[in-house]
Amino acid sequence: MLDTYTEYIDRYLNKLGLGDKPCPGEHHFVSSYLVPRLFALNQRVPDYINPDGMKGIIGDVAYYKGQDYQLCIEVKLGTIRLTKREFNEWIVADDSSRLPHMFIGICLDGIVICSWNDFRLAYIKSVKKRNVKWEPKTIAKGYGPSKAVNLILEYLGKSKYFKKGDTLKESKELERKFIDALKNEIDCNKANSVDTISCTAEYWAPLK
């Protein structure tokens, strides 16, 4: 059992943790770290986890209520690399019904969590920093511009980012704060989340 996201970074992202072995992908992070935290918050197993190849599913973790999306979370580990479909639907298009609700990114320095709307704006600003004339336009193949997770931090604000702990005590305290932020995003209590999705008392209610 992983006690903190700091432990995950030290064990799986830091080269000292796995030596010369390759770093696992975001699906490993989702399964080993994120899903247990989500289950602890609401005792629900996601309807889809890491839906690779399932192009009709939004995000790496998806919950449904009936036939409708209830919560969709997209996760990126180290590098933000959006496929053609993800870039065209989630960055270029403006159909809120086809967007993830939440973004979680993890890097060597820490972890970030925010609404998809906040992530989208930060991602666009980060790309435009190197190319001021760039505008998000539909692509026919390949991937959207790649960005390291840590490079979008300056556009998100300190409240969205949780650094890696330097000591066990600090790691546990930062973990608690991250879980509070995760719950806040789920509960739709942050103002920027309200702008992104329609929040009601039923938003995170268990399926009957």
C-alpha positions as CSV (number, residue, x, y, z in Angstrom):
1,M,0.0,0.0,0.0
2,L,1.3,3.4,-1.0
3,D,0.9,5.8,1.9
4,T,1.6,9.1,0.0
5,Y,2.0,10.4,-3.5
6,T,5.6,11.3,-2.4
7,E,6.2,7.6,-1.9
8,Y,5.0,7.0,-5.4
9,I,7.3,9.6,-6.9
10,D,10.3,8.3,-4.9
11,R,9.6,4.7,-5.8
12,Y,8.5,4.8,-9.4
13,L,9.4,8.2,-11.0
14,N,12.8,8.8,-9.4
15,K,15.4,6.8,-11.2
16,L,16.9,5.8,-7.8
17,G,13.7,4.0,-7.1
18,L,13.7,1.6,-10.0
19,G,17.3,2.0,-11.1
20,D,17.6,1.6,-14.8
21,K,14.1,0.2,-15.3
22,P,11.6,2.3,-17.3
23,C,9.2,4.5,-15.4
24,P,5.6,3.1,-15.5
25,G,2.9,5.0,-17.2
26,E,-0.1,6.9,-15.8
27,H,-2.2,3.7,-15.8
28,H,0.1,2.3,-13.1
29,F,-0.4,5.5,-11.1
30,V,-4.2,5.3,-11.5
31,S,-4.4,1.7,-10.5
32,S,-1.9,1.7,-7.6
33,Y,-2.5,5.1,-6.1
34,L,-5.5,7.0,-7.3
35,V,-8.3,4.5,-7.5
36,P,-7.8,3.4,-3.8
37,R,-8.1,7.1,-2.7
38,L,-11.2,7.6,-4.8
39,F,-12.8,4.4,-3.4
40,A,-12.0,5.6,0.2
41,L,-13.8,8.8,-0.5
42,N,-17.1,7.3,-1.7
43,Q,-16.8,3.5,-1.6
44,R,-17.4,3.3,-5.4
45,V,-15.5,1.3,-8.0
46,P,-15.1,3.4,-11.2
47,D,-17.2,2.2,-14.1
48,Y,-14.1,2.4,-16.3
49,I,-10.4,2.5,-15.3
50,N,-7.7,3.3,-17.9
51,P,-10.0,2.8,-20.9
52,D,-7.2,2.4,-23.4
53,G,-8.5,1.8,-26.9
54,M,-12.1,2.6,-25.9
55,K,-12.4,5.8,-27.8
56,G,-15.9,6.5,-26.6
57,I,-14.9,6.8,-22.9
58,I,-13.7,10.1,-21.6
59,G,-10.6,10.1,-19.3
60,D,-8.5,7.5,-17.4
61,V,-11.1,7.1,-14.7
62,A,-14.9,7.4,-15.5
63,Y,-18.0,7.1,-13.3
64,Y,-21.5,7.0,-14.7
65,K,-24.9,7.7,-13.2
66,G,-27.3,5.8,-15.4
67,Q,-26.3,6.5,-19.0
68,D,-24.6,9.8,-18.3
69,Y,-21.1,10.7,-17.2
70,Q,-20.9,11.6,-13.6
71,L,-17.1,12.1,-13.2
72,C,-14.2,11.8,-15.6
73,I,-10.6,12.2,-14.6
74,E,-7.7,12.5,-17.0
75,V,-4.2,11.7,-15.6
76,K,-0.8,12.5,-17.1
77,L,2.5,11.2,-15.7
78,G,5.6,13.4,-16.4
79,T,4.5,14.5,-19.9
80,I,1.3,15.8,-21.2
81,R,0.9,14.1,-24.6
82,L,-2.6,14.4,-26.0
83,T,-3.7,12.1,-28.9
84,K,-5.4,13.5,-32.0
85,R,-8.8,12.7,-30.5
86,E,-8.0,14.1,-27.1
87,F,-6.5,17.3,-28.5
88,N,-9.3,17.9,-31.0
89,E,-12.1,17.2,-28.5
90,W,-10.6,18.4,-25.2
91,I,-8.5,21.4,-26.3
92,V,-9.9,22.6,-29.6
93,A,-13.6,21.8,-29.4
94,D,-16.0,23.5,-27.0
95,D,-18.5,20.8,-26.3
96,S,-18.6,20.5,-22.5
97,S,-20.4,17.2,-22.6
98,R,-17.2,15.6,-24.2
99,L,-14.7,17.0,-21.7
100,P,-13.1,15.4,-18.7
101,H,-14.1,17.0,-15.4
102,M,-10.7,16.9,-13.7
103,F,-7.0,16.8,-14.5
104,I,-4.3,15.2,-12.3
105,G,-0.7,15.5,-13.3
106,I,2.3,14.0,-11.4
107,C,6.0,14.8,-11.9
108,L,9.3,14.5,-10.1
109,D,8.5,17.7,-8.1
110,G,5.0,16.9,-6.9
111,I,1.4,16.5,-8.0
112,V,-1.2,18.9,-9.5
113,I,-5.0,18.7,-9.5
114,C,-7.5,21.1,-11.1
115,S,-10.6,21.3,-13.1
116,W,-10.3,20.5,-16.8
117,N,-11.1,24.1,-17.7
118,D,-8.2,25.3,-15.6
119,F,-5.9,22.8,-17.1
120,R,-7.0,23.6,-20.7
121,L,-6.3,27.3,-20.2
122,A,-2.9,26.6,-18.5
123,Y,-1.9,24.2,-21.3
124,I,-2.8,26.7,-24.0
125,K,-0.8,29.5,-22.2
126,S,2.1,27.2,-21.8
127,V,2.3,26.3,-25.5
128,K,1.8,30.0,-26.5
129,K,4.7,31.0,-24.3
130,R,7.1,29.4,-26.8
131,N,5.0,30.4,-29.9
132,V,2.9,33.5,-29.3
133,K,1.1,33.0,-32.7
134,W,0.0,29.5,-31.9
135,E,-3.7,28.8,-31.6
136,P,-5.4,25.5,-30.9
137,K,-6.6,24.1,-34.2
138,T,-7.9,20.7,-35.2
139,I,-5.1,18.3,-36.2
140,A,-5.5,15.5,-38.7
141,K,-2.9,13.1,-37.2
142,G,-0.3,12.7,-34.5
143,Y,-0.4,14.4,-31.2
144,G,-1.0,17.9,-29.8
145,P,2.0,19.9,-28.5
146,S,3.8,17.9,-25.7
147,K,4.4,19.6,-22.4
148,A,6.1,18.5,-19.2
149,V,3.6,18.6,-16.3
150,N,5.9,20.9,-14.3
151,L,5.8,23.5,-17.1
152,I,2.1,24.3,-16.7
153,L,2.4,24.9,-13.0
154,E,3.1,28.7,-13.3
155,Y,-0.3,29.1,-15.0
156,L,-2.3,27.2,-12.4
157,G,-1.5,28.8,-9.2
158,K,-0.1,27.5,-5.9
159,S,-3.4,26.1,-4.6
160,K,-3.5,23.5,-7.4
161,Y,0.0,22.2,-6.8
162,F,1.4,20.0,-4.0
163,K,5.2,19.5,-3.8
164,K,6.9,16.3,-3.0
165,G,7.6,15.9,0.7
166,D,11.2,16.0,2.0
167,T,10.4,14.1,5.2
168,L,7.9,11.4,6.2
169,K,6.0,13.9,8.4
170,E,5.9,16.5,5.6
171,S,4.9,13.9,3.1
172,K,1.9,12.8,5.2
173,E,0.8,16.4,5.8
174,L,1.0,17.2,2.1
175,E,-0.9,13.9,1.3
176,R,-3.7,15.0,3.6
177,K,-3.9,18.4,1.8
178,F,-4.0,16.7,-1.6
179,I,-6.8,14.4,-0.6
180,D,-8.8,17.4,0.7
181,A,-8.2,19.0,-2.7
182,L,-9.3,15.8,-4.5
183,K,-12.5,15.7,-2.4
184,N,-13.2,19.4,-3.1
185,E,-12.9,18.8,-6.8
186,I,-15.2,15.8,-6.6
187,D,-17.7,17.7,-4.5
188,C,-17.7,20.6,-6.9
189,N,-17.0,23.1,-4.0
190,K,-14.4,25.2,-5.9
191,A,-15.7,28.1,-7.9
192,N,-13.7,27.1,-11.0
193,S,-15.3,23.7,-10.9
194,V,-18.7,25.2,-10.9
195,D,-17.8,27.0,-14.1
196,T,-16.8,23.8,-15.8
197,I,-19.6,21.4,-14.9
198,S,-23.1,21.5,-13.6
199,C,-23.0,20.8,-9.9
200,T,-25.9,19.5,-7.9
201,A,-26.4,17.6,-4.7
202,E,-26.6,14.4,-6.7
203,Y,-23.3,14.9,-8.5
204,W,-21.3,12.4,-6.5
205,A,-24.1,10.5,-4.9
206,P,-23.8,6.7,-5.0
207,L,-25.6,4.8,-7.7
208,K,-28.9,3.4,-6.4
